[in-house]
Amino acid sequence: MYQIDDLTKTYRQGKRVVRALKDVSLTIGDGELVAVQGPTGGGKSTLLQMLGGLDRPTSGTVKLDGKDLAGMSDTQLTAARAETIGFVFQNFNLIPTLTALENVETALVPSKIARQSRTARALAALDSVGLGDRGDHLPGELSGGQQQRVAIARALVKNPKVLLADEPTGNLDEETRDEIVDLMVGLWKEQGLTVVLVTHDSVVAARTPRRLRIAKGAMKELPPR
């Protein structure tokens, strides 16, 4: 699914140059579930941005299904994100004035799918995360765990090949965290998605078959548990 070679990303902070990623090379197979661990500022989220085509590398390549994301135009990247990649974030990123159903439907708007089909697919996605009866609720009427389930449904409604999750349990208590991880692992098994999960939580990472660690921009493979 992903082939990453000699990936480097640098930023400028005033006069200082920060190397967020340093010559990272990595292969992620189709249908793998991978956790990426590491300290704050170590490069985890930067790697996820590269995998999602949200930022471009300073050097090196990120190939998704054989296509180099860095070589794509902005229009091609937008299409790849809309059709192939689902995103889940720590802060849910739901629109507070839209219902759960409408939030999920927003992911399909760029695809110009007919309204009736959008609604049917959004309802099915909500049902897949256990919220089929909460479609008419606003985010403020839902718990944190339920809001994250809506965010996961929004990511999945596009039928993506890849799910990228950036600290998806970071704002949740331990019980809700475990419920969300159970959900994501179950969806991975059922749908055969490629899932890359960034987390600082070792309990979450321990649920995945493969773990990577990034610190100071350098990556290493961790032994299986």
N, C-alpha and C positions, 0 to 999 in steps of 0.2 A: 504493500500500500504506500509506504513512505520510504524513500531512499535519500538520506541526508549525507552529504560529503563536505568535509572541511568547512563547516558552517561557522562563520564569525560575524558578530554584530558589535559594533562600537558606537558609543554615544559621546557627545561632548557635554561636559558640565563645567561651564566657564572655560578656563584654560586647561582643564583636566580631561583626558580621554579615558572613558570607562569601557572596558571590554566585557560586555555582558555575556557573550558566548565566545569560546576560544576553540576553533578548529574541531567542532563537534561532528563526529561521523556516527551514523546510526541507521539501522534498518528496522522498520516496524511492519510486520507481516499483516496481510489481509485477515481481519477477524481477531486480531490480538487485543488483549486488555492490558494496558501498561500504566503503571504509576510512576510519576516523576516526583521525587522528593528533593529536599534541600533547604538551606536556610533562606530567610528573607533577603532578597537582593542577589541571590546566587545565580539567577538566570532562568528559573523555571518558567515564569510567565513570558519571558522573552522568547523562549523556545516554542511555547504554545502559540504565540503571535506569528511566528515564522511558519509553523505547521498550518495555521489557519489563513495564511495569506493576508494577515492584518498589518504586517510590516515586512519590509524587504531586508535581506541580509546585506552586510557590508561586503562580504565575499562568501564563496561557497554556493552550494546548490541544495534546494529542497524540492524533491520530485514527488508528486502525488500521482499515482497511477502512471508513472513514466513521464509526466509533464512537469517541467520546471516552473514552480510558482514564481520565482524571481524573474523569469523571462516573460511573464504574461503582462499584457496591458492592464490598466485599471479596470477596463470593461470586462476583460476575460477573468480577472480575479473576482470581480463582483459576481459574475455568473457562476464561478466555481464555488464560492461561498454559499450562494443561493441554492445550488443544486446538489452539492456533494458533501458539505460540511455543516454539522450542527454544533452550536456553541451553548455551553452552560456556564454561568458566572456565579461568583460568590454572592453578589448582591441582587440576584434574581433578574434585575433590569426589566421588570414588568412596567407597563404603562398604567399608572394608578387610576386613570379615568375610564379604562376599558375593562370589560368583564374578562374572566378567565378564558372563555371561549374566544372572545375578540382578540385577546393577546396572542393566543395560539394561531389564530387565522392570519395575523400580521406577517408571519413567516412565509405565507403563500402568496401574498400580494405581488411581489416582484415576478412571480411565475405566471401571472395573468390567468390563473385558473378561475373558472366560473364561480360565482358567489355560492351557489348551491353546493358545488363540489368542495369548495373551501370549508364550508360549514360542516359538511359530513365528515371530512377528513379530520378537522379540528376536534369534533366530538369523539371520533374514534381514538385520537391521540390522548385526549383527556381520560377516556375510559381505560386506556392501556396503563395509565399511571394511577388509577384508582380514584379519579375525580370526575367520573362521568356525570355525577349529580350536582356538580358545583360550577357548571359552565356559566351560570348567570351571576356569580359572585364577583365583586370587585376584589383586587388584591388586598385592600385594607380589611376585608371581611374574612380573610384566610390566615391561617397560622403560617409561620415561617417555613415549616416543612411542606405545607400545601402550596405555598408560593413557589418553592423550588420544584415541586412536581409539575406545576403549570409551566415553569421555565423548561423543564425536561421535555414536556409534551410539545412545546413550541419548537424545540430543537429537532424532535423526532418526526414532526408532521410532514417535513420535507422528504422523508424517506432517504436520509443521507447515508453515505457510505462510511463516514467518519463522524465520531462524536468527540469533541474536545471540551473538557471540563476543567475550569480553573477554580480550585478551592471550593467545590460545590457544597461542601458541608461546613465551611468555615464559620458561618453565622448561626449554626444550629447547635442545640444541646446534644448530649451524647446519645440519648434514646432516639431522637429524630435523625441524628447523623446515621445511626445504624440502619434506620428504616430507609433512608435515601440510598445508602450504599447497597442494601439488599435489592432495592428497586433497580439500580443501575446495573448491578451484576446480573440480575434476572433478565433485564432487557438485552444485555450483551449476549447472554446465552441463547435467548429466544430469537433474536433478530440477526445475529452474526455480524454485528457492527464492529468496526475497529474503534477502540476507545482509548484515548490518552487522558489520564486523570492526574492533574497537578494537585499535590496536597502536601501540607506540612505535618499531617497527622499519620503517625506510624500505624495506628489501628486501621485506618482506611487503606493505606498502602499494603498492609498485610493481607488484604482480601483479594489482591490481584496476583495473577500468575507470574508477572514479570515486573521488577522494580529497577528504576534508574535513579541515580543521584547526581544532582548538579550543585556544585559549590565553586564560587569564584569563576563561573563561566565554563568550567571543565566538567565533563560527564564521565561517569563510570557505571558499569553494570553491577548491581548488587546480587549476591547469591540468592537462589530461591529459598523460601522459608520451608 
